[in-house]
Amino acid sequence: MFPLNIRTLAAAGALVLSVSVFAMGGRPKDNEEAVNSRIAPVARVELAAPSAGAAAGDRSGEQMYKTTCIACHEAGVANAPKFGDKAAWAPRLALGLDGLLKSAIAGKNAMPPRAGSDANDTELARAIVYMANKAGANFKEPAAK
Ligand code: HEC
């Protein structure tokens, strides 16, 4: 017997939703309403259940990077150490995860506190681990709060 809990439903919902959205491409516009009503219940299930790791407060390092840190760290805006740039990250990695987390919480020069985001400490730490490990570190991802 499958453990049919809300998480499983949400996962199934996300799958159906993405398939529906895919199928919607190329349909005539007057069908949009019908499609919307078909996917509506699925969308409600998705909203009601926090899908694994996606809810604000429990985002993964990669999610944080792609929604927030990327704005500066991808291109190296205002001397932000670039994603994957080992030379730029090396002296910073020496601060350790705790030291880097302190910088990210408080902000540093052009980087505002918490990078201007609503990330909690765990999410910030995960984002740092994600970036640092792509630049040669071997930090361990912090457990959920
Ligand atoms: C608005 C641009 C901006 C955004 C967005 C941003 N950063 Fe930064 N970050 C910087 C800059 C600039 C520096 C270099 C600061 C310095 O040393 O002068 C930096 C440096 C850092 C450092 C090194 C700190 C140190 O003590 O050397 C870490 C860690 C970091 N950022 C983490 C993050 C994380 C995690 C995110 C996303 C949640 C993020 N940053 C988003 C601009 C940004």
Boltz pocket constraint, residues with backbone or C-beta under 6 A from the ligand:
constraints:
  - pocket:
      binder: B
      contacts: [[A, 64], [A, 65], [A, 68], [A, 69], [A, 70], [A, 71], [A, 72], [A, 73], [A, 77], [A, 78], [A, 79], [A, 80], [A, 81], [A, 92], [A, 95], [A, 99], [A, 100], [A, 101], [A, 103], [A, 104], [A, 108], [A, 109], [A, 110], [A, 111], [A, 112], [A, 114], [A, 115], [A, 116], [A, 117], [A, 119], [A, 124], [A, 127], [A, 128]]
      max_distance: 6.0
